[in-house]
């Protein structure tokens, strides 16, 4: 902290202040009114805003039956149990959740008691908001995940059973439907892309079971990647968000929902001023798909990608680190017939620049299935464009899940072994495949050991990994790798770009220093 004494006022004002002081002493300026910075004062009150939107914010109660043996393993109690007690305290009309509404028939046809496993109903609490006066409610997927019963509690205490319309774990959003007796107060989405760091926002929700809680703050940051999913681009805010706020709305000053409060960063479990909301621009297309189809329909390119760092950019002749490096191309995906290859760097998709690899999945997913898009790539220093007809991501995931192993290819035995760049290398053989459990479709040169003091050890390469390419050229023997590394050294290169696959076939590019 910099402490400035009264006598150092000119140092705070700088040159302009010093000249102004001289002018005052000389009588050149009679009076001075220093302007007050616009950011020095926040909104005078959020009362009108809060009053206009709070009736559209609801509490979500999601109940799940848990076997007694699992309950016994957690006798210490969970946050959800605490929410239950708070919920019953502030909503006494709910009654004791442990007592069912109807007395169960515990007798079989012969009159003897039925033997059934003991179960307990566990209830978690969260938040949600109404986007359609007819009864469409939005919340987080994790609030209602695996629930047997979902109840929406309105601000007047009305409790309505909810139907699950659809859910998407990838962006953590769920769409519910309730049947109210009269039209409800609803809110609409705003444009999260227009939000700037420093803009005021207001969160409304159900922290710790305390419904109708309003907190305010600013947008602390945008496009935060907290590695919780493939489409992370959270709004960070210092508006207080706690357990139970999940699924609640984050409003702009016009009363529009610009985000869904989803997560917090906290060493204590309570708010420390670092909360995250999924932007409206991310969830709106998903919500429309869930409403219309009860499932998501995302675009699919069919490539595995990784980020481009400075060493990879230098090895590929990109100049600066940019784009998304294709580590593998799915044989069943649309990128394969379009001509994309491992080692290509995607720098533009459908007319939009790819600055980092994380940009690509979000753009592809938000593009319509069946759309024909131009994908600009850099291949071995040459820029070119490929036309790709996007498939559906969910179909690709299903194919990957249902796919059976490919037929085994004959493996020609090799005898030559070498140590290159700290890697002990050997040709793939049936014995080594069995030892390291390497899948049949993985081709290349197997790493049998690693020098712990070599650059390779720092890249988390392990014994059993397979070198597929060196400098974007395939290798079949340890001798191939040695020759290519020698050629790179003679060419004055500082790093070698390797395509390495793990035993399961998941590949990535790594750079190893040649010195």
ABEGO torsion letter per residue (X at the ends): XBBBBAAAAAAAAEAAAAAAAAAAAAGABABBBBBBBAAABBBABAAAAAAAAAAABBBBBBBBBBBAAAAAABAAEBAAAAAAAAAAAABAAAEBAABBABBBBABBAAGBBBBBBBBBBBBBBBBBBBABAAGBBBBBAAAABGBABBBBBBAAGBBBBBBBABBBAAAGBBBBBBBBABBBBBBBBBBAAABBBGBBBBBBBBBGGBBGBBBBBBBABBGBBAGABAABBBBBBABBBBBGABGBBBBBAAGBBABBBABBBBAAGBBAGBBBBBBAAAAAAAAAAAAAAGBBBBBBAGBBBBBBBAAAAAAAGAGBBBEBBBABBBAABAAAAAGBBBGBBBABBGGBBBABAAAAAAAAAABBBGBBBBBBBBBGGBBBBBBBBBBBAAAAAAAAAABBBBBBBBBBBBABBBBBGGBBBBBBBAAAAAAAGBBAABBEBBBABBBAABAAAAAGBBBGBBBABBGGBBBABAAAAAAAAAAAAAAGBABBBBBBBBAAGBBBBBBBBAX
